[in-house]
């Protein structure tokens, strides 16, 4: 009877996951495009003297989330503030409590799946830990991708501001031109900086907020160069052009380094995938021999140890081939 209930539960969970994946693939792109179009239409329809939320308003509006009480409690802590900053840097329109709820949901799903696969209660905490970490891994991936894209497009913004200064415009006008001309994520970040200083916030504080939102060394160089030029004078357009040239040259060197370390990265991927591929192959060649790893206690322990050693080895290889430029 217990086996029948477990099979029915697994079937229901599987059907739910398949339906959720199908709806996500078919309906989510259309919904996101419609939401973006609706936001643009509302922005265009808003009165000129009425600032739009998140654009011209100095009041920072954060996502309330499904659990407002938990949101307020976490926002007052150091870890909660850091997590909120991570969410903002990733560009995802979610809240802290929303991320935690999604993590709990995936923790339950993964714990149930691992328990059904290993038929051991020892797999429950491991599956729960993996499932709970999935939203944070996605958050880190989106944050890294967005910051990397900002860093690649940042020289274009510097050149645009430098050309505006050469044409006789003010620095604030150059910021506005960069905000209008460049796409996500450079344009919206410069838009926030322009709006902050345009509504009365000192330029030093606005640039400091930019460096907090975008924790990249080149952005801090940019803010420092602008503030020093404001105090001591000098040719700011030439400074920004030189900074853009340095950033482009650094990316050129970084791409060369990636070419030189391609062999090490490929080795890491092969060593990581080899045990899993061999395990699947042996499952077809000799199923009884492989099932012992999942049924016997010593086999389950060996699987956990193998996964931990594979993870440590992959991280080790990745750190070896990681070269800061």
N, C-alpha and C positions, 0 to 999 in steps of 0.2 A: 504493500500500500504506500509506504514511504517512497519507494522507487517510482511508483506511478505519479505521485504528487510532484516529485522532483522533475520527472520528465515533462509533465504538463507545464510546470513553472518555467523550465528551460525553453519549452516551445513558445510560450507566451512572451517571454523576454526576447527570444530571437525574432519573433514576428514584430514585436514593438521596435526593436533596433532596426530591422530591415525597413519598416514603414517610415521610421524617423529619418533614416539615411535617404530613402527615396524622396520624401517631402523636402529634405534639405537640399538635395541636388536639383530637383525640378522647380520648387517654389521659392527657395531662398534668394537666388539671383534676381528674379523678377521683383520680389518684395523689396530688396535692397535698392534696386534701380528706381522703383516707384517712390520709395522713401526719400531718396536723394533728389529726385525730380520735385517732389512735394516741398522739400526744404528750400530748394532754389526758388520755386514759385512763391512761397511765403516770404522769402527774403526780398524778392522783387516787388511784392505787393505791399510790403511794410512802408509806412510813412517815412519820409526822409528825416524828419526831426525826431523820430522814435528809434532808438538803437535796438537792434535785434539781439536776442539772447545768445550769448556766447560769441558775438562778433564785436559790436561796438559798446557793449556793456562792460563796466568795470567790475560788476558783481559776478563772481565766479559761481556758476550754477553747476552743481555736481549731481550725478545720478543718485536718486533717492534709494533705489534698490528695493528688493522684495521685503527686506527686514530693516526698516528705518532705525529701530532702537539699536540693533547690532551695528548698523552703519555708523551711528553717532558714537557708540562706544569704541569701535575700532579706529575711527578717525582721530580720536584723542590720544592714541598711543603712538609710539615711535614706529613700530612695525606696521601699524595700519596706515600711517602717513606715507611711509616708504612704499607700501603696496599700492596706495592710491596714486602716488607719483609714477609707479611702474605702469599702471593701467593708463594713465594719461599719456605717457611716453609711447605706449604701444598703439595708441590711436583707436582703441576699441571702446565702444559706447556701452560699457558695462559698469557695474558697481562692485564694491568690495564684497558685500553680502551675496551678490549674484554669483561671483566667482566661487565663493565658499560653498554655496548651495549646489552649483554644478559639480564641484569637487566631491561633495558628499554623495551626489547621485552616481557619479562614475565610480566612486569607491565601493558602493553597494553592488553595482553591476559587475565590476571586475572581481570583487571578492566572491560573489556567487559563481561567476564563470570559472575562476581558479579552483574553487571548492568542487565544482562538478567535474573539472578536468582531472584533478589530483585525488579526489575522494578522500581528502584529509583536512582536518580543521587547521593544520599548520599553514595551509595556503590562504586562509582567510585574511590574516594581517598583511601578508605580502601583496595579495590582490587589492586589498583596500588601499595600501600605500601607493601602489602603482596607479590605481584609478584616481585617487585624490590628487596625485601629482600631475595628471594629464592637463587640466586647465592651466596650471601654472607653467607647464612646459610650452603650451600654446602661447601663453601670454609672453613668455620670454622670447619665443621665436618671432612673434609679431613685433615686439619691442626692438629686437636686434635688427630685423629687416627694415623697420621704419627708420631707425637711427642710421643704418648703413645707407639707405636711400637718401636721407637728408645730407649725409656727409658727401655723397657723390654729386648731388645737385647744388651743394653750398657754394662752390666756386662760381657758378652761374649767377647766383645772387650777389656775390661780391663784385663781379664784373658789372652787373647791372647798376649797383649802387655807385660804383666808381665812375661809370659813364654819366650817370645823373649828376654827380658832383662836378665832373668836367664841364658839363653843359650849363653849370651855374645854379643848379637846384640845391635846395637845402638837404641836409641829411635825412630829415623826416620824410621829405618827398621821395628820396631814394628808397627808403623803407616801404613806402606806399607802393611805389612802382614794382618793387620785388614781390610784395604781397599780391598785387593784381596780376602780374605776368607769370609767376611761377606756380606750379601745381603742388599738390600734397606730396610731402609734408612741409616743404620749405615755405610755400606761400601762406598757409594758415598760421604758421609760427611767427613769421614776420608781420602778419596782420595783427596778431595779438600784441606784439611789441609796439607796433605803430599806434594801435588803439590805446594802449596803456599810457604812452607818453603824450598822445594827442588829447587825452582826457585829464591831463594834469599830473600824472605820475612822473617824477624826475627820470631823466634818461638813464641815469646810473641804475636806478631800481628796475626800470624796464629791461635793460640789458642783463641785469643780474637774474631776473626772472626767466629770461631766455636761456641763460646758461643752466638754470635749474631744470627747465623743461627739456633741454637738449644737452645732456652731459657729455659733450664732445670737446676735445682739447682745442680744435680749430675755432669753435664758437667762442670759447673763452679768450683765445687770442684776438678774435674780432672785437669782442666787448672791451678788452683791455686797450687795444689800439685806438678805438673810438674815444674812450674816456681819457687816455693820455693826450690825444690830439686836442680834445676839448680844453685841457688844462694848459698845455704847453704850446699848442699850435703846430703847424706843419701841413704837408700835402697829404691829406687823408686818402684821396683817390689813388695816389701812387702806392701808399701803404696797402690798401685793399687789393690792388692789382698784384702786388708782390705776394700777398698772402694767398690769393687765388692761384698764383703760379706755383707756390710751394705745395699747396694741397694737391694740385694736379700731378706734380712730379712725385709726390708721395704715393699717390694711387698707381702711378706707372711702376714704381719700384715694388709696390705690394703685389701687383699682377705678375711681375717677374718672379717674385718669391713664391707665389702660388704655383707657377709653372715648375719651379725647382723642387717644390715639396709635393708635387702630384704623386710621385711614387710612394712616398710615405703615407699619404692619405689613402691611396688605393690599397696599400697593404693593410691598413687599419680596417677598412671596409671588408676586405676579403677575410681577414682573421675573425672579424665579428660575425660574418654570415656563414662561415664554414661549418661550425658545429651545428647550427640550426639546419642547414641544408643536409648535412650528413644524418642528423636525427630524423628528418622527414624521409630521406631515402631508406634508412634502416627500418623505419616503420612500415614501409611497403615490402622490403625484402624479408624481414624477420619480425613480424608484429609481436610475437610472444616475448622475444628478447627485449624489445623496447618497452613493452608494457610493464616490465618489472621496475623500470625507473619511476613509473607513476603509481604503482600499487604498493611496492615495498617501501618501508620507512627509510631504509638506508639509501634507496634510489632517489627518493624525494629530497633527502639531505644533499646528496651529490648533485642533483639538479640545481638546488639553491646555491650551492658553493660554485658550480660552474657558471651560473648567471652572474654572480658577484665577481668572480675572477675575470670573466669576459668584459664586464663593465669597467673594472679597474684597468684592465689592459688597454681598452679602447681610449679611456681618458688619458692614460699614460702616453700612448702614441700621439694623441691629439696635442698634448702639452709639449711633446718633443718637437713636433713639426710646426708649432705655433711660434711665429716670429713677429715681434712688435716692430712696426715701421713708423 
